[in-house]
Amino acid sequence: MARIEFAELFLVLLKPKVERTDAIQKFVCQETVILRLHDADGCVGTGYSYTIGTGGSSVIGLLSDHLLPLLIGREAEEIESIWRDLKFHIHATTVGAISSLALTAIDTALWDLRALRAGLPLHLLAGGARRRIPTYTTEGGWLHLSQDELVEDAQRAREGGFRGVKIKIGKPTVRADVRRVAAVRAAIGDEMELMTDCNQAFSVDEAIRRAESLAGLDVAWMEEPLPADDVEGHVRLAAATSIPVAVGESIYGLRHFRDYLQRRACSIVQVDCARIGGITPWLKVAHLAEAFNVAVAPHFLMELHVSLACAVPNGRWVEYIPQLDEITLSGLRIENGEALAPETPGLGIAWNWDEIRKRRAVEHAVRKVA
């Protein structure tokens, strides 16, 4: 084992490749928090986290002012202990997005260090259930797009070999949503999966109504139909529809997932590594879902989630939304509609440090105070 000697912290702003809108918001900018941890043996682990436009400076502040000073000097292999100690240190702000995003930067860097020292790729170190996993694309399904544009993109996705496409719903009327979903279903045929995403826009009665209207279109799932803290509403919806209900990208704690699973309030778990607090709690959520025979289809972060979804036996999908291409040297490998888990030691992300330093909005170095 080796102790953490110092940390480098960056904030890099990345514009989305296409305009991204949903029923409640617009994806303005990925504020990418990147953390490098240097240990006493000279090994360097890199982790990261993100926001979709606000809060990045708060994540940086929580890390530089409160968490990293406590991390310096700790044994890097004590990942579980570190995660718990740091979480309790900021317990007054947890459970919540800023705390989870900050913990994720540290936790993913520690897992990268562990995998590099072991000489293993993350998908093997974390479980090794498979080496590839089906992909679906969200990048052409945004709410502002016209019906024709949705259809054209879905056809391109089919020709490109994707196994599924996801489109946003939440138009002012039920019929408008149904027309768009029906048009995409007709364009892709019966062999390709079609997912829908509501982004927490509906009340319970409206979600039930829209689910009933979509029931004949073979929808793979209805994602985030209600506010994420409305477990009871999801119970009612899940009981009222045959469409699988997917939740998780806006859930920040293991026990919140437990409540959903115990209440049979969801059929798909979309746990987001950044928003749950890192790889350590992500794996716990995935195995908890496995105990309920529920599949995992993680939200966003495809470059990291491909390894995690391949690590566990109930990983089902990886969501294709490219966002790190401008600051990495290798992209997601896809063959026959399946994403391949990286085989290089560590997280499998080849960072372009020249580009990161060129684009950085913030940079800090944190060392142990004498």
Summary of the structure (lengths in Angstrom):
residues: 370
radius of gyration: 20.2
end to end distance: 22.2
largest distance: 66.5
contacts: 1355
relative contact order: 0.16
helix: 42%
strand: 22%
